[in-house]
Amino acid sequence: MALWKITVKRRVNKVGLRLEEGMSVELVIPSSTNPLAQSKYFPQIRQLFENKYGINPEHYVNTGYMESEKLS
């Protein structure tokens, strides 16, 4: 199991959605491969942002707007 930190790296301010640089969530997955490179983890990442911040960054879960860091 690997623990990843997913962090917003670019500010987004669209109608009904505001992502600030530095917003982050932690994700545990059974793979050591970057979760932003695997679309099967996108729904889980979106749900974590929804739970923590009350927003759904549906179209922004990608390496253009977010970065990942393997914590363990």
N, CA, C and O atoms as CSV, one atom per row, in Angstrom:
chain,resi,resn,atom,element,x,y,z
A,1,MET,N,N,0.837,-1.179,0.000
A,1,MET,CA,C,0.000,0.000,0.000
A,1,MET,C,C,0.884,1.245,0.000
A,1,MET,O,O,1.924,1.286,0.657
A,2,ALA,N,N,0.458,2.239,-0.736
A,2,ALA,CA,C,1.218,3.478,-0.831
A,2,ALA,C,C,0.331,4.660,-0.440
A,2,ALA,O,O,-0.846,4.712,-0.797
A,3,LEU,N,N,0.910,5.600,0.292
A,3,LEU,CA,C,0.215,6.822,0.696
A,3,LEU,C,C,0.696,7.956,-0.198
A,3,LEU,O,O,1.897,8.205,-0.309
A,4,TRP,N,N,-0.245,8.639,-0.833
A,4,TRP,CA,C,0.048,9.734,-1.750
A,4,TRP,C,C,-0.620,11.011,-1.276
A,4,TRP,O,O,-1.718,10.973,-0.721
A,5,LYS,N,N,0.029,12.124,-1.490
A,5,LYS,CA,C,-0.553,13.438,-1.236
A,5,LYS,C,C,-0.796,14.086,-2.600
A,5,LYS,O,O,0.129,14.244,-3.396
A,6,ILE,N,N,-2.045,14.456,-2.857
A,6,ILE,CA,C,-2.440,15.101,-4.106
A,6,ILE,C,C,-2.692,16.570,-3.787
A,6,ILE,O,O,-3.533,16.891,-2.947
A,7,THR,N,N,-1.964,17.462,-4.458
A,7,THR,CA,C,-2.017,18.887,-4.153
A,7,THR,C,C,-2.344,19.692,-5.411
A,7,THR,O,O,-1.829,19.416,-6.494
A,8,VAL,N,N,-3.215,20.699,-5.241
A,8,VAL,CA,C,-3.537,21.614,-6.334
A,8,VAL,C,C,-2.334,22.530,-6.540
A,8,VAL,O,O,-1.843,23.138,-5.589
A,9,LYS,N,N,-1.863,22.628,-7.775
A,9,LYS,CA,C,-0.690,23.458,-8.036
A,9,LYS,C,C,-1.022,24.746,-8.797
A,9,LYS,O,O,-0.185,25.643,-8.895
A,10,ARG,N,N,-2.242,24.834,-9.335
A,10,ARG,CA,C,-2.684,26.036,-10.057
A,10,ARG,C,C,-4.060,26.440,-9.588
A,10,ARG,O,O,-4.941,25.594,-9.434
A,11,ARG,N,N,-4.250,27.699,-9.364
A,11,ARG,CA,C,-5.547,28.221,-8.937
A,11,ARG,C,C,-6.567,28.112,-10.073
A,11,ARG,O,O,-6.264,28.392,-11.233
A,12,VAL,N,N,-7.779,27.698,-9.709
A,12,VAL,CA,C,-8.895,27.607,-10.658
A,12,VAL,C,C,-10.059,28.373,-10.057
A,12,VAL,O,O,-10.424,28.144,-8.904
A,13,ASN,N,N,-10.648,29.285,-10.830
A,13,ASN,CA,C,-11.813,30.034,-10.368
A,13,ASN,C,C,-12.831,30.062,-11.502
A,13,ASN,O,O,-12.854,30.988,-12.313
A,14,LYS,N,N,-13.666,29.038,-11.544
A,14,LYS,CA,C,-14.717,28.915,-12.559
A,14,LYS,C,C,-16.063,29.044,-11.856
A,14,LYS,O,O,-16.133,28.956,-10.631
A,15,VAL,N,N,-17.107,29.247,-12.606
A,15,VAL,CA,C,-18.439,29.362,-12.024
A,15,VAL,C,C,-18.744,28.123,-11.188
A,15,VAL,O,O,-18.783,27.011,-11.716
A,16,GLY,N,N,-18.958,28.306,-9.901
A,16,GLY,CA,C,-19.311,27.207,-9.007
A,16,GLY,C,C,-18.134,26.373,-8.531
A,16,GLY,O,O,-18.333,25.389,-7.818
A,17,LEU,N,N,-16.905,26.739,-8.907
A,17,LEU,CA,C,-15.746,25.951,-8.488
A,17,LEU,C,C,-14.568,26.878,-8.233
A,17,LEU,O,O,-14.228,27.723,-9.061
A,18,ARG,N,N,-13.956,26.701,-7.071
A,18,ARG,CA,C,-12.752,27.467,-6.763
A,18,ARG,C,C,-11.740,26.531,-6.124
A,18,ARG,O,O,-11.964,26.010,-5.032
A,19,LEU,N,N,-10.633,26.326,-6.809
A,19,LEU,CA,C,-9.523,25.547,-6.281
A,19,LEU,C,C,-8.389,26.513,-5.982
A,19,LEU,O,O,-8.018,27.323,-6.831
A,20,GLU,N,N,-7.847,26.431,-4.797
A,20,GLU,CA,C,-6.722,27.279,-4.423
A,20,GLU,C,C,-5.437,26.464,-4.437
A,20,GLU,O,O,-5.426,25.290,-4.068
A,21,GLU,N,N,-4.379,27.090,-4.858
A,21,GLU,CA,C,-3.067,26.450,-4.834
A,21,GLU,C,C,-2.769,25.992,-3.407
A,21,GLU,O,O,-2.923,26.765,-2.461
A,22,GLY,N,N,-2.345,24.741,-3.253
A,22,GLY,CA,C,-2.009,24.201,-1.941
A,22,GLY,C,C,-3.078,23.317,-1.323
A,22,GLY,O,O,-2.792,22.580,-0.379
A,23,MET,N,N,-4.320,23.374,-1.837
A,23,MET,CA,C,-5.340,22.445,-1.338
A,23,MET,C,C,-4.837,21.032,-1.576
A,23,MET,O,O,-4.279,20.741,-2.634
A,24,SER,N,N,-5.030,20.146,-0.596
A,24,SER,CA,C,-4.503,18.792,-0.782
A,24,SER,C,C,-5.360,17.752,-0.069
A,24,SER,O,O,-6.106,18.052,0.863
A,25,VAL,N,N,-5.224,16.540,-0.539
A,25,VAL,CA,C,-5.857,15.379,0.081
A,25,VAL,C,C,-4.838,14.252,0.095
A,25,VAL,O,O,-3.872,14.264,-0.668
A,26,GLU,N,N,-5.061,13.280,0.968
A,26,GLU,CA,C,-4.191,12.108,1.036
A,26,GLU,C,C,-4.966,10.894,0.563
A,26,GLU,O,O,-6.150,10.736,0.861
A,27,LEU,N,N,-4.285,10.046,-0.173
A,27,LEU,CA,C,-4.904,8.905,-0.832
A,27,LEU,C,C,-4.055,7.664,-0.603
A,27,LEU,O,O,-2.842,7.692,-0.808
A,28,VAL,N,N,-4.687,6.577,-0.180
A,28,VAL,CA,C,-3.991,5.300,-0.023
A,28,VAL,C,C,-4.440,4.390,-1.161
A,28,VAL,O,O,-5.634,4.163,-1.355
A,29,ILE,N,N,-3.471,3.875,-1.907
A,29,ILE,CA,C,-3.773,2.965,-3.012
A,29,ILE,C,C,-2.823,1.763,-2.952
A,29,ILE,O,O,-1.757,1.848,-2.342
A,30,PRO,N,N,-3.200,0.658,-3.573
A,30,PRO,CA,C,-2.352,-0.538,-3.518
A,30,PRO,C,C,-1.221,-0.526,-4.549
A,30,PRO,O,O,-0.594,-1.558,-4.791
A,31,SER,N,N,-0.961,0.617,-5.150
A,31,SER,CA,C,0.041,0.705,-6.206
A,31,SER,C,C,1.057,1.794,-5.893
A,31,SER,O,O,0.718,2.796,-5.262
A,32,SER,N,N,2.279,1.611,-6.322
A,32,SER,CA,C,3.290,2.645,-6.139
A,32,SER,C,C,3.382,3.564,-7.359
A,32,SER,O,O,4.250,4.435,-7.417
A,33,THR,N,N,2.488,3.371,-8.332
A,33,THR,CA,C,2.440,4.212,-9.525
A,33,THR,C,C,1.617,5.468,-9.233
A,33,THR,O,O,0.594,5.398,-8.552
A,34,ASN,N,N,2.053,6.589,-9.736
A,34,ASN,CA,C,1.391,7.873,-9.535
A,34,ASN,C,C,-0.116,7.767,-9.820
A,34,ASN,O,O,-0.499,7.387,-10.927
A,35,PRO,N,N,-0.973,8.094,-8.847
A,35,PRO,CA,C,-2.419,7.990,-9.068
A,35,PRO,C,C,-2.945,8.982,-10.101
A,35,PRO,O,O,-4.009,8.754,-10.676
A,36,LEU,N,N,-2.229,10.078,-10.351
A,36,LEU,CA,C,-2.662,11.024,-11.378
A,36,LEU,C,C,-2.375,10.502,-12.782
A,36,LEU,O,O,-2.819,11.083,-13.772
A,37,ALA,N,N,-1.635,9.412,-12.858
A,37,ALA,CA,C,-1.354,8.782,-14.152
A,37,ALA,C,C,-2.290,7.602,-14.411
A,37,ALA,O,O,-2.175,6.920,-15.430
A,38,GLN,N,N,-3.220,7.366,-13.476
A,38,GLN,CA,C,-4.140,6.226,-13.590
A,38,GLN,C,C,-5.571,6.719,-13.402
A,38,GLN,O,O,-5.980,7.023,-12.281
A,39,SER,N,N,-6.319,6.797,-14.472
A,39,SER,CA,C,-7.671,7.358,-14.410
A,39,SER,C,C,-8.608,6.587,-13.490
A,39,SER,O,O,-9.628,7.129,-13.065
A,40,LYS,N,N,-8.289,5.349,-13.176
A,40,LYS,CA,C,-9.172,4.586,-12.287
A,40,LYS,C,C,-9.217,5.184,-10.880
A,40,LYS,O,O,-10.138,4.887,-10.119
A,41,TYR,N,N,-8.241,6.021,-10.522
A,41,TYR,CA,C,-8.228,6.658,-9.198
A,41,TYR,C,C,-8.863,8.046,-9.198
A,41,TYR,O,O,-9.037,8.632,-8.130
A,42,PHE,N,N,-9.211,8.582,-10.352
A,42,PHE,CA,C,-9.786,9.919,-10.422
A,42,PHE,C,C,-11.078,10.058,-9.617
A,42,PHE,O,O,-11.229,11.047,-8.901
A,43,PRO,N,N,-12.021,9.103,-9.704
A,43,PRO,CA,C,-13.241,9.237,-8.894
A,43,PRO,C,C,-12.938,9.305,-7.392
A,43,PRO,O,O,-13.577,10.062,-6.662
A,44,GLN,N,N,-11.981,8.527,-6.943
A,44,GLN,CA,C,-11.625,8.527,-5.527
A,44,GLN,C,C,-10.999,9.869,-5.132
A,44,GLN,O,O,-11.286,10.394,-4.056
A,45,ILE,N,N,-10.155,10.418,-5.988
A,45,ILE,CA,C,-9.543,11.722,-5.711
A,45,ILE,C,C,-10.613,12.805,-5.667
A,45,ILE,O,O,-10.594,13.656,-4.778
A,46,ARG,N,N,-11.554,12.784,-6.623
A,46,ARG,CA,C,-12.651,13.758,-6.624
A,46,ARG,C,C,-13.476,13.646,-5.354
A,46,ARG,O,O,-13.865,14.662,-4.777
A,47,GLN,N,N,-13.748,12.422,-4.908
A,47,GLN,CA,C,-14.540,12.215,-3.701
A,47,GLN,C,C,-13.815,12.748,-2.468
A,47,GLN,O,O,-14.447,13.316,-1.577
A,48,LEU,N,N,-12.503,12.572,-2.409
A,48,LEU,CA,C,-11.729,13.095,-1.278
A,48,LEU,C,C,-11.792,14.620,-1.215
A,48,LEU,O,O,-11.905,15.185,-0.128
A,49,PHE,N,N,-11.722,15.295,-2.366
A,49,PHE,CA,C,-11.860,16.755,-2.393
A,49,PHE,C,C,-13.274,17.168,-2.006
A,49,PHE,O,O,-13.463,18.168,-1.313
A,50,GLU,N,N,-14.260,16.406,-2.447
A,50,GLU,CA,C,-15.659,16.681,-2.079
A,50,GLU,C,C,-15.837,16.570,-0.567
A,50,GLU,O,O,-16.460,17.433,0.052
A,51,ASN,N,N,-15.296,15.516,0.025
A,51,ASN,CA,C,-15.435,15.309,1.470
A,51,ASN,C,C,-14.722,16.381,2.285
A,51,ASN,O,O,-15.248,16.852,3.294
A,52,LYS,N,N,-13.536,16.761,1.853
A,52,LYS,CA,C,-12.722,17.702,2.636
A,52,LYS,C,C,-13.102,19.166,2.403
A,52,LYS,O,O,-13.153,19.949,3.351
A,53,TYR,N,N,-13.366,19.537,1.153
A,53,TYR,CA,C,-13.586,20.944,0.806
A,53,TYR,C,C,-14.986,21.258,0.301
A,53,TYR,O,O,-15.338,22.428,0.154
A,54,GLY,N,N,-15.796,20.229,0.032
A,54,GLY,CA,C,-17.143,20.461,-0.479
A,54,GLY,C,C,-17.173,20.861,-1.942
A,54,GLY,O,O,-18.141,21.473,-2.395
A,55,ILE,N,N,-16.126,20.524,-2.692
A,55,ILE,CA,C,-16.065,20.839,-4.119
A,55,ILE,C,C,-15.710,19.587,-4.909
A,55,ILE,O,O,-15.056,18.678,-4.398
A,56,ASN,N,N,-16.150,19.554,-6.156
A,56,ASN,CA,C,-15.831,18.429,-7.030
A,56,ASN,C,C,-14.986,18.948,-8.194
A,56,ASN,O,O,-15.522,19.559,-9.119
A,57,PRO,N,N,-13.676,18.714,-8.161
A,57,PRO,CA,C,-12.800,19.212,-9.223
A,57,PRO,C,C,-12.797,18.291,-10.448
A,57,PRO,O,O,-11.735,17.908,-10.938
A,58,GLU,N,N,-13.971,17.946,-10.929
A,58,GLU,CA,C,-14.155,16.903,-11.943
A,58,GLU,C,C,-13.189,16.991,-13.117
A,58,GLU,O,O,-12.546,15.997,-13.452
A,59,HIS,N,N,-13.072,18.147,-13.747
A,59,HIS,CA,C,-12.249,18.266,-14.951
A,59,HIS,C,C,-10.808,18.680,-14.654
A,59,HIS,O,O,-10.028,18.909,-15.578
A,60,TYR,N,N,-10.454,18.776,-13.386
A,60,TYR,CA,C,-9.141,19.288,-13.012
A,60,TYR,C,C,-8.258,18.257,-12.315
A,60,TYR,O,O,-7.180,18.594,-11.824
A,61,VAL,N,N,-8.709,17.002,-12.269
A,61,VAL,CA,C,-7.884,15.935,-11.699
A,61,VAL,C,C,-6.947,15.450,-12.803
A,61,VAL,O,O,-7.235,14.486,-13.512
A,62,ASN,N,N,-5.838,16.137,-12.923
A,62,ASN,CA,C,-4.823,15.785,-13.916
A,62,ASN,C,C,-3.516,16.475,-13.543
A,62,ASN,O,O,-3.483,17.303,-12.632
A,63,THR,N,N,-2.459,16.138,-14.236
A,63,THR,CA,C,-1.144,16.678,-13.895
A,63,THR,C,C,-0.980,18.141,-14.294
A,63,THR,O,O,0.002,18.774,-13.905
A,64,GLY,N,N,-1.907,18.681,-15.051
A,64,GLY,CA,C,-1.868,20.106,-15.383
A,64,GLY,C,C,-2.250,20.979,-14.203
A,64,GLY,O,O,-1.738,22.089,-14.060
A,65,TYR,N,N,-3.139,20.493,-13.362
A,65,TYR,CA,C,-3.641,21.263,-12.234
A,65,TYR,C,C,-3.222,20.711,-10.873
A,65,TYR,O,O,-3.274,21.425,-9.872
A,66,MET,N,N,-2.810,19.449,-10.832
A,66,MET,CA,C,-2.462,18.827,-9.564
A,66,MET,C,C,-1.123,18.120,-9.657
A,66,MET,O,O,-0.669,17.740,-10.737
A,67,GLU,N,N,-0.509,17.956,-8.506
A,67,GLU,CA,C,0.742,17.202,-8.440
A,67,GLU,C,C,0.610,16.166,-7.329
A,67,GLU,O,O,-0.190,16.321,-6.407
A,68,SER,N,N,1.393,15.130,-7.432
A,68,SER,CA,C,1.322,14.065,-6.428
A,68,SER,C,C,2.712,13.858,-5.809
A,68,SER,O,O,3.748,14.043,-6.448
A,69,GLU,N,N,2.672,13.472,-4.558
A,69,GLU,CA,C,3.898,13.198,-3.815
A,69,GLU,C,C,3.694,11.892,-3.042
A,69,GLU,O,O,2.723,11.757,-2.299
A,70,LYS,N,N,4.576,10.964,-3.210
A,70,LYS,CA,C,4.487,9.693,-2.491
A,70,LYS,C,C,5.038,9.908,-1.087
A,70,LYS,O,O,6.205,10.257,-0.912
A,71,LEU,N,N,4.177,9.694,-0.080
A,71,LEU,CA,C,4.583,9.894,1.317
A,71,LEU,C,C,5.152,8.625,1.935
A,71,LEU,O,O,6.060,8.692,2.764
A,72,SER,N,N,4.631,7.479,1.542
A,72,SER,CA,C,5.179,6.206,2.059
A,72,SER,C,C,4.781,5.055,1.157
A,72,SER,O,O,5.144,3.909,1.423
